[in-house]
Amino acid sequence: MSKAVRVRFAPSPTGYLHVGSIRSALFNWLWARHNDGTFVLRVEDTDRARLVDGALAQIVASLDALGITPDEGPSQGGSYGPYLQSERLEVYNGHADKLVQSGALYPCWCSPERLTALREQAQAAGVAFKYDRHCLTPAHQKSLDEPHVLRFMIPKVPLVVGWDDAVRGHLEFKTTELDDFVAIKADSYPTYHFANVVDDYEMKISHVMRADEWIPSTPKHLLLFAAFGWDAPVYAHLPAVLGPTGNKKLSKRDGAQSVQEYIDEGYLPEALRSFLASLGWNDGTTQEVYSTPELIENFTLDRIQKSPAKFDKERLTWMNGLLIRQLPLAKLNQRCEPFWPAAASAYPASYRESVLALVQERLKTLNELPELTDFFFEDPKLDKNVLTKNLEPEIAKQALEQIIVVLPDHWSESTLEAAIRPLVDQLGLKAGILFGIIRVSITGRTAAPGLFETLFVLGQEASKRRLQAALTVLTP
Ligand code: GLU
């Protein structure tokens, strides 16, 4: 039987969760769900200087908002915790001791000044920096009570360290090109490399799916696994997420914003999931929008692409509109809860659903709701100039008087149309002009949903009141 699938999302709480990282979270979550496996949230917070207040809460809230729920993590708990690396120092130091014993880790007392000078020399010579093993010389060694770091000794053999990446195929690096990186810092905190490997082992991670910017770290990780005598997980490095033209990094303007901002703009979690899944993955068909069960069913590592993905916010908005149109009204109404204009709270759900039915076709993001619907909840402010934009004030006034007279007692779309349409001929006005004055009177704007539907939903009382108010505006 193959190993249970256990994957992890391992963010560092150094800022908000941007779309590239949440894509990694989603792929891990989908792979766990596809295999009935486990999705772990592990917080890599050992770089204390880069911690940002509130970042962890934001990461957790973003995952929650997208429904990418961890099975194990700081809030969920689990058998392999704690899940905050800062609470696991004993675990790292215990493992570090073993590698000190075996000689794979060695102490280094070099001062920051010395290391900076070495770095500058390497840069001037145009070569990659490699620590010169100064502290391996007994004459340079100091007491272990003096502040020092522990470095990993890149072994002489093998000459090449490679792996079969589930996305990229076979990758390899020459060990002679690797630096004796720091594993444990002077403050006893592990570095990213060390903590990451120890935890992937301790947490029984079967697959590491992460952005391909981490590829240069992987040979170091594999050497650490080998030094411990542990089996390494399967690595799958995910393609970069670029801007819509595919030739530069995703910028703020292209949509590099936080997950929370997308939620606040009224993007549906299911639209974000479907869109993010398409950033570097497809199921080999031409299908563009996937429900989450479809994603779970179809997500396999061999369909992850190597080439960078293009992030096109317009495509996301299109997908969002499409999924909004597919929602039953009652569901859409629930989703709209935080987006309704304030005045809507005084109206019953049934009224709001009728309003939604009129705008659902046009709604692309839920934050457009106030703009599209506010007049359903509050009488518009009428502007004489807009009312008389297309016809003389006197004619507009006469038209409104006639309209008010013919309004039916029985209020339905068809009775409204049957009552109002004949006025086109009677008044000798074009339908567009006549309907326009009614539209402006009841909505305050020149573009709105269909006239008879709008009148019907507004109801007899509000419609009459607004037409009467327009008449007053036109009456000198
Ligand atoms: N903490 C790393 C990050 O911030 C995790 C990289 C990995 O998944 O190994 O992205």
Residues whose N, C-alpha, C, O or C-beta is under 5 A from the ligand:
A	BS01	LIG	A10 P11 S12 E44 R210
